[in-house]
Amino acid sequence: MQNKLTPNARSLRKNMTKEERRLWYDFLRNLPVTVNRQKIIGDYIVDFYCDRAKLVIELDGSQHYTEEGKAKDEERDRFLEGLGLTVLRYSDHEINSEFTAVCDTIYTIIRKRCNI
C-alpha cells in the first residue's frame, strides 16, 4: 500500500532547495553508504536519511525559525529520536557559508557509526 506522503516526498525530491541540491550533489550522494533523499519515516518526510548510521539530516529554511516551526521541529525530533535516530539540523546559512565544516561533521558521524 502506498503511503499517503509518497506523492509529496516525490515532489520534494524533484524540487529540492538550492541548499539541499548542494548537499546532495556535492557530498551525500558520493558517500560509501546509502543516503536517501526525502525519506518517509512515520508521519514525517525527512530531508536526508542514512539507515546504516541511524542518522537524519535536516536543512532548515526560514520557516523553521518561527514559533510554530520550532514547535513542529521539536515534536518531529522527539519522534525520530524515539526511534533511536540522531537528528542533525543545519540552517541554509550554514550550508552556504560553512559547507566544508558541515560535511566534515556528517562524515565523521557516518564513518564512526558505519566503521568506514
N, C-alpha and C positions, 0 to 999 in steps of 0.2 A: 504494500500500500504506500502510495506517495505521501510524504509529509506535506502538510499544508504550507510549510515555509519554503519548499523546494523551488517554486517559481521565483520567489523573492531572492533566494540565495543565488539562483542562476543569473538573475538580473544584476545583482550586486557584483558578481564575478565579471560580467560583461562591462560594467560601468564603474570600475574601481576609481577611487580618487587618485589624484596625482601622487600623493604620498604612498598610498597602497601600491600603485604601479611601480614606484621606485623601489620600495622594499621588496616586492615580489620579483621583479625582473632583474634587479641589480644585486640581489642577495639570496632570498629564501628559496627560490626555485633551483638554485645551484648547490644547495646543501646535500650532503651524502645521506640524508634521511628524508622521508616523505613529509612535506608540509602541505596541508590543504588550505585552499582559499575559501572564505565564506562558508564555513562548515557549520552544519546544524547540530547543536548539542542541546537536547531538551527543547525548550521553547525559545531558544536563542540562536542567532546566527553570529558566530564569532568571525573576526576578520581573518585570522590565520590560526591553524591548529596543527601541532605536531603530536600525534598519538604516542609515538615511541618515547618522547620526552615528557609526556603529560603536560604540555605547555600551550597556553593560549596567548596570542599576541594581538593586542587591540591598539588601533590607531585612533586617537581622539581628536575630532574637529571641534569647532566652537560650540556645537550643540551639547557637548559633554560637560561644559563648564557652567551651565545654568543650574539652578537648584534642582529642577526636575531631572535634568540629565545626570547630575551627580547621584541623586537618589536611585535612579534606574540602574546606573553603573554599579552602585554598592550592592543592590539586590542581585544583579546578574553575577557579580564577582563572588558573592556568598554562595550562590547556587553552584557555580563552576568549582569553587574551592571545596565545596561539599562532596564533589565527585572525585576529589583528590588531584585536581588540576591546579597548576600555578598560572596566574594571570599577570602578564606584563602589559602595562599601559604606557604608550608613548604619545605625546602630543604631535600634531602635524608639524609644529615648530621644531621639535626635537629631530624629526625625520629630515627636515630641511636644513637645520643648522648643525646637527651633531650626528650625522648619518653613520660615520665610521664607529663612533662610540656605541651607538645603538646596536649596530651589527656585531660588534665585539662582545657586548653583553649577552646578546641572544646566542651567539655561537659558543661562548663559554658555558652557558647553561646546558645547551644541547649536547655539547661534547662531553660534559661531565655526566649527564644523565644517560646518554646513549653509548658511552665508552668508545668514542671515535677519536 
